[in-house]
Amino acid sequence: MRELDKLTLAEIVINDQRTAALFDKHRLDFSCNGKRTLEQACTESNIDTAILIGELKNLDNFSTVPENNYSKLSLTELIQHIVSKHHTFIKLEIPILSAYLKKITDAHKDKHPELLKITSLFNAFKEEMLMHLQKEELILFPRIKEIEKNCKDRTAKTKHSLTYLLAPIDIMKQEHDHADKLLIEIRKIANNYEWPADACTTYKLAFAAFDTFEKDLHQHVHLENNILFPKAIALFKNCLEKI
């Protein structure tokens, strides 16, 4: 078995979901950039690898609770989880975040003009993200379900090439990367979501909600980039080889 520092961030989170919160704490991207080894990620972020490994090995004292082993779910089950939990969360939270932003920007933009930039970035994010969810639910996810169904039915033959699956997956991954960059920029402008001394209650609620929203998106993208997409591709390749 490889040493912990030689495992990728994605592999570590797949093995134990509790590690996702620890990586979020250290701002280590395990979703879009999950293919980096722990050692590489620590070096890039100027984090002491030995200290982080110690924290990972001490997870019994960590405050999070491990979730299901998503890698054991069928593709259809995993899609259902992603849509019901993460897609629904995004659709519910975006209007709330938009309302918070409008309220605090109207009230505090003179003293905190950075709120105008945050609003602009978030407006771009929400427009792209809502379209992204629609493309997943109407195009990519039905294709993955279709492939899983046909591969289970040995008498069924696919008339599609691997591009049928790879093309939309590549687009979704590119969009994940761009969404992540937008949220990173928002976090940077928002001073890591540390609200200013003159922040009102809504200001504090907005920044806390943004922090929660970003962490949920990391989990969401991780499930797709590092579990759902690789499993779907591997299954389809295996089916094509048997035709």
C-alpha positions as CSV (number, residue, x, y, z in Angstrom):
1,M,0.0,0.0,0.0
2,R,1.3,3.5,-0.9
3,E,2.3,5.9,1.8
4,L,-0.4,8.5,2.7
5,D,1.6,11.4,1.2
6,K,1.7,9.5,-2.2
7,L,-2.1,9.1,-2.4
8,T,-4.0,11.7,-4.3
9,L,-6.4,14.1,-2.5
10,A,-9.3,12.4,-4.4
11,E,-8.2,8.9,-3.2
12,I,-8.0,10.1,0.4
13,V,-11.5,11.7,0.3
14,I,-13.0,8.6,-1.4
15,N,-11.5,6.4,1.3
16,D,-12.8,8.6,4.1
17,Q,-15.3,11.4,3.6
18,R,-14.3,13.1,6.8
19,T,-11.1,14.2,5.2
20,A,-13.0,16.6,2.9
21,A,-13.6,19.0,5.8
22,L,-10.0,18.8,6.8
23,F,-8.9,19.7,3.3
24,D,-11.4,22.5,3.1
25,K,-9.9,23.8,6.4
26,H,-6.5,24.0,4.8
27,R,-7.9,25.2,1.4
28,L,-6.7,22.1,-0.5
29,D,-8.8,21.5,-3.5
30,F,-9.7,17.8,-3.6
31,S,-12.5,18.2,-6.2
32,C,-11.3,20.0,-9.4
33,N,-7.6,19.4,-8.5
34,G,-8.0,16.1,-6.7
35,K,-5.4,14.2,-8.8
36,R,-2.5,15.9,-7.0
37,T,-0.8,13.8,-4.4
38,L,-1.0,15.0,-0.8
39,E,2.7,15.8,-0.9
40,Q,2.3,17.9,-4.1
41,A,-0.7,19.7,-2.7
42,C,1.1,20.5,0.5
43,T,4.2,21.7,-1.3
44,E,2.1,24.0,-3.6
45,S,0.3,25.5,-0.6
46,N,3.3,25.7,1.7
47,I,1.8,23.3,4.2
48,D,3.9,21.0,6.4
49,T,3.0,17.5,5.0
50,A,3.9,15.8,8.3
51,I,1.6,18.0,10.3
52,L,-1.3,17.4,7.9
53,I,-0.7,13.7,7.9
54,G,-0.8,13.8,11.7
55,E,-4.2,15.6,11.5
56,L,-5.5,13.0,9.0
57,K,-4.4,10.1,11.3
58,N,-6.2,11.8,14.2
59,L,-9.6,12.0,12.5
60,D,-11.2,10.2,15.4
61,N,-11.0,13.5,17.2
62,F,-12.2,15.4,14.2
63,S,-15.6,17.0,14.4
64,T,-17.1,15.5,11.2
65,V,-19.0,12.3,10.7
66,P,-18.1,10.0,7.9
67,E,-20.7,9.7,5.1
68,N,-21.6,6.7,2.9
69,N,-19.0,5.1,0.7
70,Y,-20.2,6.7,-2.5
71,S,-17.9,4.6,-4.6
72,K,-20.0,1.5,-3.8
73,L,-23.2,3.0,-5.2
74,S,-24.4,2.2,-8.7
75,L,-24.1,5.1,-11.2
76,T,-27.8,5.6,-11.1
77,E,-27.9,5.7,-7.3
78,L,-25.0,8.1,-7.2
79,I,-26.7,10.4,-9.7
80,Q,-29.9,10.3,-7.7
81,H,-27.9,11.3,-4.6
82,I,-26.1,14.2,-6.4
83,V,-29.3,15.6,-7.8
84,S,-31.4,15.2,-4.7
85,K,-28.8,16.6,-2.3
86,H,-26.4,18.9,-4.2
87,H,-28.4,20.1,-7.2
88,T,-31.4,20.8,-4.9
89,F,-29.1,22.6,-2.4
90,I,-27.7,24.9,-5.1
91,K,-31.2,25.7,-6.5
92,L,-32.5,26.6,-3.1
93,E,-29.4,28.5,-1.9
94,I,-28.7,30.7,-5.0
95,P,-31.9,32.9,-4.5
96,I,-31.1,33.2,-0.8
97,L,-27.5,34.2,-1.4
98,S,-28.6,36.7,-4.1
99,A,-31.1,38.3,-1.7
100,Y,-28.4,38.5,1.1
101,L,-26.0,40.1,-1.4
102,K,-28.5,42.7,-2.6
103,K,-29.4,43.7,0.9
104,I,-25.9,44.1,2.2
105,T,-24.6,45.7,-0.9
106,D,-27.4,48.3,-0.9
107,A,-26.6,49.0,2.8
108,H,-22.8,48.8,2.9
109,K,-21.4,49.5,-0.6
110,D,-20.1,52.9,0.3
111,K,-17.9,51.6,3.1
112,H,-17.3,48.2,1.4
113,P,-17.2,48.7,-2.4
114,E,-15.8,45.1,-2.7
115,L,-19.4,43.9,-2.3
116,L,-20.1,45.2,-5.8
117,K,-17.4,43.0,-7.2
118,I,-18.6,40.0,-5.2
119,T,-22.1,40.6,-6.6
120,S,-20.8,40.8,-10.2
121,L,-18.9,37.5,-9.8
122,F,-21.8,35.7,-8.1
123,N,-24.2,36.8,-10.8
124,A,-21.8,35.3,-13.4
125,F,-21.5,32.1,-11.2
126,K,-25.2,31.6,-10.7
127,E,-26.1,32.1,-14.4
128,E,-23.4,29.5,-15.5
129,M,-24.2,27.1,-12.6
130,L,-27.9,26.9,-13.2
131,M,-27.3,26.2,-16.9
132,H,-24.7,23.6,-15.9
133,L,-27.1,21.8,-13.7
134,Q,-29.6,21.7,-16.5
135,K,-27.1,20.2,-18.9
136,E,-26.2,17.5,-16.4
137,E,-29.8,16.6,-15.7
138,L,-31.0,16.7,-19.3
139,I,-28.0,15.4,-21.2
140,L,-25.1,13.8,-19.3
141,F,-26.9,12.0,-16.5
142,P,-29.5,10.4,-18.8
143,R,-26.6,9.2,-20.9
144,I,-24.8,7.7,-18.0
145,K,-28.0,5.9,-16.8
146,E,-28.6,4.6,-20.3
147,I,-25.0,3.3,-20.5
148,E,-25.3,1.6,-17.1
149,K,-28.7,0.0,-18.1
150,N,-27.3,-1.3,-21.5
151,C,-24.2,-2.6,-19.9
152,K,-26.2,-4.6,-17.4
153,D,-28.4,-6.0,-20.2
154,R,-25.9,-8.2,-22.1
155,T,-28.2,-8.5,-25.0
156,A,-28.3,-4.7,-25.5
157,K,-25.8,-3.2,-27.9
158,T,-24.7,0.4,-27.9
159,K,-24.7,2.4,-31.1
160,H,-22.6,5.1,-29.6
161,S,-18.8,5.7,-29.5
162,L,-16.9,6.7,-26.4
163,T,-17.2,10.3,-27.5
164,Y,-20.9,10.1,-26.6
165,L,-19.8,10.1,-23.0
166,L,-16.4,11.8,-23.0
167,A,-17.6,15.0,-24.8
168,P,-20.2,16.1,-22.2
169,I,-17.9,15.0,-19.3
170,D,-15.1,17.1,-20.6
171,I,-17.4,20.1,-20.9
172,M,-18.8,19.5,-17.3
173,K,-15.3,19.3,-15.9
174,Q,-14.3,22.5,-17.6
175,E,-17.3,24.2,-16.2
176,H,-16.5,22.8,-12.7
177,D,-13.1,24.4,-13.0
178,H,-14.5,27.8,-13.9
179,A,-17.1,27.7,-11.2
180,D,-14.4,26.9,-8.7
181,K,-12.2,29.8,-9.9
182,L,-15.2,32.2,-9.5
183,L,-15.8,31.1,-5.9
184,I,-12.1,31.3,-5.1
185,E,-12.1,34.9,-6.3
186,I,-15.2,35.7,-4.3
187,R,-13.6,34.2,-1.2
188,K,-10.4,36.2,-1.8
189,I,-12.3,39.5,-2.1
190,A,-14.4,38.6,0.9
191,N,-11.3,38.2,3.0
192,N,-11.8,34.5,3.5
193,Y,-15.4,35.3,4.7
194,E,-14.2,37.1,7.8
195,W,-16.8,39.8,8.1
196,P,-15.8,43.4,9.0
197,A,-16.3,45.0,12.4
198,D,-19.3,47.0,11.2
199,A,-21.1,44.0,9.7
200,C,-24.8,43.7,10.4
201,T,-26.5,40.4,11.1
202,T,-27.4,39.9,7.4
203,Y,-23.8,40.5,6.4
204,K,-22.7,37.8,8.8
205,L,-25.4,35.4,7.6
206,A,-24.4,36.1,4.0
207,F,-20.7,35.3,4.5
208,A,-21.5,32.2,6.6
209,A,-23.9,31.0,3.8
210,F,-21.2,31.5,1.2
211,D,-18.7,29.5,3.1
212,T,-21.2,26.6,3.5
213,F,-22.2,26.9,-0.2
214,E,-18.6,26.6,-1.4
215,K,-17.9,23.6,0.8
216,D,-21.0,21.8,-0.5
217,L,-19.9,22.5,-4.1
218,H,-16.5,20.9,-3.3
219,Q,-18.3,17.8,-2.2
220,H,-20.6,17.9,-5.2
221,V,-17.8,18.3,-7.8
222,H,-15.7,15.6,-6.0
223,L,-18.5,13.1,-6.4
224,E,-18.7,13.8,-10.1
225,N,-15.1,14.4,-11.1
226,N,-13.5,11.7,-9.0
227,I,-16.2,9.0,-8.7
228,L,-19.1,9.3,-11.1
229,F,-17.3,10.2,-14.2
230,P,-14.3,7.8,-13.9
231,K,-16.7,4.9,-13.1
232,A,-19.0,5.7,-16.0
233,I,-16.1,5.9,-18.4
234,A,-14.6,2.6,-17.1
235,L,-17.9,0.9,-17.4
236,F,-18.5,2.1,-21.0
237,K,-15.0,1.2,-22.1
238,N,-15.5,-2.3,-20.7
239,C,-18.9,-2.7,-22.5
240,L,-17.3,-1.5,-25.8
241,E,-14.6,-4.0,-25.5
242,K,-17.1,-6.8,-25.2
243,I,-19.1,-5.9,-28.3
